[in-house]
Amino acid sequence: MVNSASIVIVPTIDLMDQWTSVLSKYFPDIKIGNLGGGAEEIEPITVSTYDSAYIRAAALGNKFALIIFDEVHHLAAPGYRSIAEQFASPFRLGLTATIEREDELHKDFPKLVGGVVFQAHSSELARNKHLASYEIERRQVDMLPEELEEYNRNFGMYQVCLKKIGLKMQYSGAFRRLIMMSGRSRAAREAILARNKAMDIALNSKSKIEELKKILAENRGLKTIIFTQHNKLVYDISDGFLIPFITHKSSKEERQDALSGFKEGRYNAIVTSKVLDEGVDVPDAELGIILSGTGSSREFIQRLGRLLRPKPDSNRKAKLIEIISSGTREIGTSAKRKRALNKSDR
């Protein structure tokens, strides 16, 4: 037990509010300070966003014996790491479900926070009933003929531009290299624009909406979270199916209404882009549907994590369904994120 001034660093205002609420419950006689979202209160127990801690690191560095980094994978980013470097806190704890970063900067955690002291994989936690058991299903849909034609035209243009600049996309960091080249190469810029257009068509195919309609009918009554990559599809689904949405533009009141309504059963489903991927305390859900996403293992694991609260019926599995456009690069994107999940469970 540290029994000394402590600070918790979190990535979002939502998480700051959640930590403050829980800490107030367990320390009812202590005022919990907040730094972030307009709050400027420093108390013996304080919760701060990464942004606020970064800005005030030099002034706060000697005030707290214990520092806790929630979603610690953020800490390795240039800028945020200076929080760990400027704080003199002798006691440090990092928390995350996804410690590895694609840029390999997680290898710096031993000097920023310390080494890994406890690790448990989702399959192990499910076996021990700490998390719900789960299954993952992938459904491929055929794009509409006009969508497929437009996809092939743009993807073909992307490949032609890559040949012009002599860049092969077969190694880690190749796309980052393409972005850097786009500043001085017209062909590189055209390659990025064509690729983005092709992926936008694949990710937002109208055929996915029809498949979503089937899935919702097959699972009527199950609490469902629908994930997309872009807000436009969020709004289309919300309007078409009369499902409440949560995006980064949603007000605090709108988010609270959607989440409380989901918890209370007023809503059986909510649709979101990325704001529920990380940290937000989502009420119990049984079914997740991914209409579109990136190849990021972190994004995939965090979306799966929204479904893994233990179920009252221990034999009932949570289910995550991916809907992907057949004959497109989205197949490889799906395979990439699933390989990362399988690796994390070994």
C-alpha positions as CSV (number, residue, x, y, z in Angstrom):
1,M,0.0,0.0,0.0
2,V,1.4,3.4,-1.1
3,N,-0.8,5.5,1.2
4,S,0.4,8.7,-0.6
5,A,-0.7,11.2,-3.2
6,S,-1.6,9.4,-6.4
7,I,-2.5,10.4,-10.0
8,V,-4.3,8.4,-12.7
9,I,-3.6,9.3,-16.3
10,V,-6.3,8.4,-18.9
11,P,-6.8,9.1,-22.6
12,T,-10.3,10.5,-22.7
13,I,-12.7,12.7,-20.7
14,D,-15.2,9.8,-20.6
15,L,-12.5,7.7,-18.8
16,M,-11.7,10.5,-16.5
17,D,-15.3,10.7,-15.4
18,Q,-15.5,6.9,-15.0
19,W,-12.4,6.8,-12.8
20,T,-13.6,9.7,-10.8
21,S,-16.9,8.0,-10.2
22,V,-15.4,4.7,-9.0
23,L,-12.7,6.4,-6.9
24,S,-15.4,8.6,-5.2
25,K,-17.3,5.4,-4.4
26,Y,-14.3,3.8,-2.6
27,F,-12.9,7.0,-1.1
28,P,-16.2,8.8,-0.1
29,D,-14.4,11.2,2.3
30,I,-11.8,12.3,-0.2
31,K,-12.4,14.8,-3.0
32,I,-11.1,13.5,-6.3
33,G,-9.3,16.1,-8.4
34,N,-9.6,16.4,-12.2
35,L,-7.3,17.8,-14.8
36,G,-8.9,17.9,-18.3
37,G,-12.0,19.0,-20.1
38,G,-11.9,22.4,-18.4
39,A,-11.3,21.1,-14.9
40,E,-8.2,22.3,-13.0
41,E,-8.4,20.6,-9.6
42,I,-5.3,19.0,-8.1
43,E,-6.1,16.9,-5.0
44,P,-4.2,14.1,-3.2
45,I,-6.0,11.7,-5.6
46,T,-6.3,13.2,-9.1
47,V,-7.4,11.9,-12.4
48,S,-6.0,13.6,-15.5
49,T,-6.1,13.2,-19.2
50,Y,-2.8,12.4,-21.0
51,D,-3.1,15.8,-22.7
52,S,-3.4,17.7,-19.5
53,A,-0.6,15.7,-17.7
54,Y,1.7,16.3,-20.7
55,I,1.1,20.1,-20.6
56,R,1.7,20.2,-16.8
57,A,4.3,17.5,-16.4
58,A,7.1,19.9,-15.3
59,A,4.8,21.4,-12.6
60,L,3.3,18.2,-11.4
61,G,6.3,15.9,-11.5
62,N,7.1,16.0,-7.8
63,K,3.6,15.9,-6.4
64,F,2.6,12.3,-6.6
65,A,4.2,9.1,-5.3
66,L,2.0,6.8,-7.3
67,I,1.2,7.2,-11.0
68,I,-1.2,4.9,-12.8
69,F,-1.3,5.0,-16.6
70,D,-4.7,3.6,-17.9
71,E,-4.5,2.4,-21.5
72,V,-0.7,2.6,-21.1
73,H,-0.1,1.9,-24.8
74,H,-0.6,5.6,-25.3
75,L,2.3,6.5,-23.1
76,A,5.0,5.4,-25.7
77,A,3.9,8.0,-28.2
78,P,6.3,10.9,-28.7
79,G,5.2,13.7,-26.4
80,Y,3.2,11.6,-23.9
81,R,6.3,9.7,-22.9
82,S,7.6,12.9,-21.3
83,I,5.0,12.4,-18.6
84,A,6.8,9.3,-17.4
85,E,10.2,11.0,-17.9
86,Q,9.3,14.2,-15.9
87,F,7.3,12.6,-13.1
88,A,9.5,11.6,-10.2
89,S,6.9,9.0,-9.0
90,P,8.7,6.0,-7.6
91,F,5.6,3.8,-7.8
92,R,4.2,3.2,-11.3
93,L,1.5,1.0,-12.8
94,G,0.4,0.6,-16.4
95,L,-2.9,-1.0,-17.5
96,T,-3.9,-2.1,-20.9
97,A,-5.5,-5.0,-22.8
98,T,-3.3,-4.2,-25.9
99,I,0.2,-3.5,-24.9
100,E,1.9,-4.1,-28.3
101,R,2.1,-1.2,-30.7
102,E,2.6,-1.6,-34.5
103,D,5.5,1.0,-34.3
104,E,7.3,-1.2,-31.8
105,L,7.5,1.6,-29.2
106,H,6.0,-0.7,-26.6
107,K,9.6,-1.9,-26.2
108,D,10.3,1.3,-24.3
109,F,7.8,0.5,-21.5
110,P,10.4,-1.1,-19.2
111,K,12.2,2.2,-18.8
112,L,9.1,4.4,-18.8
113,V,6.9,2.3,-16.4
114,G,8.6,-1.0,-15.6
115,G,8.4,-4.5,-16.9
116,V,5.2,-6.6,-17.3
117,V,4.2,-8.1,-13.9
118,F,0.9,-9.7,-14.8
119,Q,-0.5,-10.8,-18.1
120,A,-3.6,-12.9,-18.9
121,H,-5.1,-13.7,-22.3
122,S,-8.7,-13.5,-23.2
123,S,-9.1,-17.3,-23.7
124,E,-7.6,-17.9,-20.3
125,L,-9.9,-15.4,-18.6
126,A,-12.9,-16.9,-20.4
127,R,-12.0,-20.4,-19.2
128,N,-11.9,-19.1,-15.7
129,K,-15.2,-17.3,-16.1
130,H,-13.7,-13.8,-15.6
131,L,-14.8,-13.0,-19.2
132,A,-17.6,-14.4,-21.3
133,S,-16.6,-17.1,-23.8
134,Y,-16.9,-15.9,-27.4
135,E,-17.0,-16.9,-31.0
136,I,-16.1,-15.0,-34.2
137,E,-17.9,-15.3,-37.5
138,R,-16.9,-13.8,-40.8
139,R,-19.5,-13.2,-43.5
140,Q,-18.5,-12.2,-47.0
141,V,-21.0,-10.3,-49.2
142,D,-20.8,-9.5,-52.9
143,M,-20.8,-5.8,-53.7
144,L,-23.3,-4.4,-56.2
145,P,-22.1,-4.6,-59.8
146,E,-21.6,-0.8,-60.1
147,E,-19.7,-0.8,-56.7
148,L,-17.4,-3.6,-57.9
149,E,-16.8,-1.8,-61.2
150,E,-15.9,1.4,-59.4
151,Y,-13.7,-0.5,-56.8
152,N,-11.8,-2.3,-59.6
153,R,-11.2,0.9,-61.5
154,N,-9.8,2.7,-58.5
155,F,-7.8,-0.2,-57.2
156,G,-6.3,-0.7,-60.7
157,M,-5.3,3.0,-60.8
158,Y,-3.7,2.5,-57.4
159,Q,-1.6,-0.4,-58.7
160,V,-0.6,1.5,-61.8
161,C,0.6,4.5,-59.7
162,L,2.7,2.2,-57.5
163,K,4.4,0.7,-60.5
164,K,5.2,4.3,-61.7
165,I,7.0,5.1,-58.5
166,G,8.5,1.6,-58.1
167,L,7.1,0.9,-54.7
168,K,6.1,-2.5,-53.6
169,M,3.7,-2.7,-50.6
170,Q,5.0,-6.0,-49.3
171,Y,6.9,-4.8,-46.2
172,S,6.1,-3.2,-42.9
173,G,6.1,0.6,-43.3
174,A,5.5,0.6,-47.0
175,F,2.3,2.6,-46.7
176,R,4.1,5.1,-44.4
177,R,6.7,5.4,-47.1
178,L,4.0,6.0,-49.7
179,I,2.6,8.9,-47.6
180,M,6.0,10.5,-47.3
181,M,6.5,10.3,-51.1
182,S,3.1,11.9,-51.7
183,G,4.5,15.2,-50.6
184,R,6.7,15.4,-53.7
185,S,5.3,12.9,-56.1
186,R,2.0,13.3,-58.0
187,A,1.8,9.6,-58.8
188,A,2.1,8.8,-55.0
189,R,-0.7,11.3,-54.2
190,E,-2.9,9.7,-56.9
191,A,-2.1,6.3,-55.5
192,I,-3.3,7.2,-52.1
193,L,-6.4,8.9,-53.4
194,A,-7.3,5.9,-55.6
195,R,-6.6,3.4,-52.8
196,N,-8.8,5.4,-50.3
197,K,-11.6,5.6,-52.8
198,A,-11.5,1.9,-53.4
199,M,-11.5,1.1,-49.7
200,D,-14.3,3.5,-49.1
201,I,-16.4,1.6,-51.6
202,A,-15.6,-1.8,-50.1
203,L,-16.1,-0.6,-46.5
204,N,-19.4,1.0,-47.2
205,S,-21.0,-1.3,-49.7
206,K,-24.9,-1.2,-49.8
207,S,-24.7,-5.0,-49.7
208,K,-23.4,-4.8,-46.1
209,I,-26.6,-3.0,-45.1
210,E,-28.7,-5.8,-46.5
211,E,-26.6,-8.4,-44.6
212,L,-26.9,-6.3,-41.4
213,K,-30.7,-6.4,-41.8
214,K,-30.5,-10.2,-42.0
215,I,-28.3,-10.5,-38.9
216,L,-30.5,-8.2,-36.8
217,A,-33.5,-10.3,-37.8
218,E,-31.7,-13.5,-36.9
219,N,-30.7,-12.2,-33.5
220,R,-33.8,-10.2,-32.6
221,G,-33.8,-9.2,-29.0
222,L,-30.0,-9.6,-28.4
223,K,-28.2,-6.5,-27.1
224,T,-26.1,-5.5,-30.1
225,I,-23.3,-3.0,-30.8
226,I,-22.6,-2.2,-34.5
227,F,-19.1,-0.9,-35.3
228,T,-18.1,1.0,-38.5
229,Q,-15.0,2.8,-39.7
230,H,-16.7,6.0,-40.8
231,N,-19.3,8.3,-39.3
232,K,-21.3,8.5,-42.6
233,L,-22.2,4.8,-42.3
234,V,-23.1,5.3,-38.6
235,Y,-25.6,7.9,-39.5
236,D,-27.0,5.9,-42.5
237,I,-27.6,2.9,-40.2
238,S,-29.1,5.0,-37.4
239,D,-31.5,6.6,-39.8
240,G,-32.4,3.4,-41.7
241,F,-32.8,1.2,-38.6
242,L,-33.9,3.8,-36.0
243,I,-30.9,2.8,-33.9
244,P,-29.3,5.4,-31.5
245,F,-25.7,6.4,-32.5
246,I,-22.6,7.5,-30.6
247,T,-19.8,9.3,-32.4
248,H,-17.1,11.8,-31.4
249,K,-19.6,14.5,-32.2
250,S,-22.2,13.2,-29.7
251,S,-22.7,15.4,-26.6
252,K,-22.1,14.0,-23.2
253,E,-25.9,13.9,-22.6
254,E,-26.5,12.0,-25.9
255,R,-23.8,9.4,-25.0
256,Q,-25.3,8.9,-21.5
257,D,-28.8,8.5,-22.9
258,A,-27.7,6.0,-25.5
259,L,-25.6,3.9,-23.0
260,S,-28.2,4.1,-20.2
261,G,-31.0,3.2,-22.6
262,F,-28.9,0.3,-23.8
263,K,-28.3,-0.9,-20.2
264,E,-32.0,-0.5,-19.2
265,G,-33.3,-2.2,-22.3
266,R,-34.9,0.9,-23.9
267,Y,-32.6,0.3,-26.9
268,N,-31.6,-3.2,-28.1
269,A,-28.8,-1.8,-30.3
270,I,-26.4,1.1,-30.7
271,V,-24.2,2.0,-33.6
272,T,-20.8,3.7,-33.3
273,S,-17.6,4.4,-35.2
274,K,-14.5,4.4,-32.9
275,V,-15.5,6.2,-29.7
276,L,-16.5,2.9,-27.9
277,D,-13.4,1.1,-29.0
278,E,-11.3,2.1,-26.0
279,G,-12.0,2.4,-22.3
280,V,-15.7,3.5,-22.3
281,D,-17.8,1.4,-19.8
282,V,-20.3,-0.2,-22.2
283,P,-23.2,-2.0,-20.6
284,D,-23.5,-5.7,-21.2
285,A,-23.8,-6.6,-24.9
286,E,-24.1,-10.1,-26.4
287,L,-23.6,-9.5,-30.1
288,G,-21.1,-7.3,-32.0
289,I,-21.2,-6.6,-35.7
290,I,-18.2,-5.1,-37.5
291,L,-19.3,-3.5,-40.8
292,S,-15.9,-1.9,-41.4
293,G,-12.6,-1.3,-39.6
294,T,-8.9,-1.2,-40.0
295,G,-6.4,-4.0,-39.8
296,S,-5.3,-2.9,-36.4
297,S,-5.2,-5.7,-33.8
298,R,-5.8,-3.2,-31.0
299,E,-9.0,-2.0,-32.6
300,F,-10.2,-5.5,-33.2
301,I,-9.4,-6.7,-29.6
302,Q,-11.0,-3.6,-28.1
303,R,-14.2,-4.1,-30.1
304,L,-14.3,-7.7,-29.0
305,G,-13.7,-6.6,-25.4
306,R,-17.0,-4.6,-25.5
307,L,-18.8,-8.0,-25.5
308,L,-16.9,-10.0,-22.9
309,R,-18.5,-9.1,-19.6
310,P,-19.5,-12.4,-17.9
311,K,-23.0,-13.5,-18.8
312,P,-25.7,-14.6,-16.3
313,D,-25.9,-17.9,-18.2
314,S,-22.3,-19.1,-18.2
315,N,-22.9,-21.4,-21.2
316,R,-24.0,-18.4,-23.3
317,K,-21.3,-17.1,-25.7
318,A,-20.8,-13.6,-26.9
319,K,-20.6,-13.4,-30.7
320,L,-18.7,-11.0,-33.0
321,I,-19.6,-11.0,-36.7
322,E,-17.5,-9.4,-39.3
323,I,-19.1,-8.3,-42.6
324,I,-16.6,-7.9,-45.4
325,S,-16.8,-7.3,-49.1
326,S,-15.6,-10.3,-51.1
327,G,-13.0,-9.9,-53.8
328,T,-11.4,-6.9,-52.1
329,R,-8.5,-6.0,-50.0
330,E,-10.9,-6.0,-47.0
331,I,-10.4,-9.8,-46.9
332,G,-6.7,-9.3,-46.1
333,T,-7.5,-6.6,-43.6
334,S,-9.8,-9.0,-41.7
335,A,-7.2,-11.8,-41.8
336,K,-4.5,-9.4,-40.4
337,R,-6.5,-8.4,-37.3
338,K,-7.6,-12.0,-36.6
339,R,-4.0,-13.3,-36.9
340,A,-3.0,-10.7,-34.2
341,L,-5.8,-12.0,-32.0
342,N,-4.7,-15.6,-32.4
343,K,-1.1,-14.5,-31.6
344,S,-2.2,-12.7,-28.4
345,D,-4.1,-15.8,-27.2
346,R,-1.1,-18.2,-27.4
